[in-house]
């Protein structure tokens, strides 16, 4: 049976500051990885591989940037 967890922590994208928004984006990106590969042993085994691959690291950055853009829009860009 797979572990159940919130894909949007606290069920809200609203944050007080852009920094909190960025932290939420990183957390959400990590949850995407966890949902995609729920086996923690496999994630641990793969970490050394992607941690030394520039293209994979750039891809991670793109996922975080996409999550952050969504959070920023939800927060009306903190205006």
C-alpha positions as CSV (number, residue, x, y, z in Angstrom):
1,X,0.0,0.0,0.0
2,X,1.4,3.4,-1.0
3,X,2.0,6.2,1.5
4,X,-0.5,9.0,1.4
5,X,0.7,12.6,1.7
6,X,-0.4,16.0,0.8
7,X,1.0,17.2,-2.6
8,X,0.3,20.8,-1.5
9,X,1.3,21.1,2.1
10,X,-1.4,22.7,4.1
11,X,-3.6,22.6,1.0
12,X,-2.6,26.2,0.2
13,X,-0.2,28.0,-2.1
14,X,-0.5,31.3,-0.1
15,X,2.7,32.4,1.6
16,X,3.6,35.6,3.5
17,X,6.8,36.2,1.5
18,X,8.6,35.3,-1.7
19,X,11.2,33.4,0.4
20,X,8.4,31.3,2.0
21,X,7.1,30.7,-1.5
22,X,10.4,29.5,-2.7
23,X,10.7,27.1,0.2
24,X,7.3,25.8,-0.6
25,X,8.2,25.3,-4.2
26,X,11.3,23.2,-3.2
27,X,9.1,21.2,-0.9
28,X,6.5,20.6,-3.6
29,X,9.2,19.6,-6.1
30,X,10.5,17.0,-3.6
31,X,7.0,15.7,-3.1
32,X,6.7,15.2,-6.9
33,X,9.8,13.0,-6.8
34,X,8.4,11.1,-3.8
35,X,5.1,10.5,-5.6
36,X,6.9,9.4,-8.8
37,X,9.3,7.1,-6.9
38,X,7.7,6.1,-3.6
39,X,10.4,3.6,-2.7
40,X,12.9,5.5,-0.4
41,X,15.6,2.9,-0.9
42,X,15.5,3.4,-4.7
43,X,15.5,7.2,-4.2
44,X,18.6,6.9,-2.0
45,X,20.3,4.6,-4.6
46,X,19.6,7.1,-7.4
47,X,20.7,10.2,-5.5
48,X,24.5,9.8,-6.2
49,X,23.7,9.4,-9.9
50,X,21.7,12.5,-10.4
51,X,23.8,14.6,-7.9
52,X,26.7,14.4,-10.3
53,X,24.7,14.9,-13.6
54,X,24.4,18.6,-14.6
55,X,21.5,18.0,-16.9
56,X,19.5,16.2,-14.2
57,X,20.3,19.0,-11.7
58,X,19.1,21.6,-14.2
59,X,15.9,19.6,-14.6
60,X,15.4,19.7,-10.9
61,X,15.8,23.5,-11.0
62,X,13.2,23.7,-13.7
63,X,10.7,21.8,-11.7
64,X,11.3,24.1,-8.7
65,X,11.0,27.1,-11.0
66,X,7.6,25.9,-12.3
67,X,6.3,25.3,-8.8
68,X,7.5,28.7,-7.7
69,X,5.9,30.4,-10.7
70,X,2.6,28.8,-9.7
71,X,3.0,29.9,-6.1
72,X,3.9,33.4,-7.1
73,X,0.8,33.7,-9.3
74,X,-1.3,32.4,-6.4
75,X,0.2,35.1,-4.2
76,X,-0.4,37.9,-6.8
77,X,3.4,38.1,-7.0
78,X,3.4,39.5,-3.4
79,X,2.1,42.9,-4.5
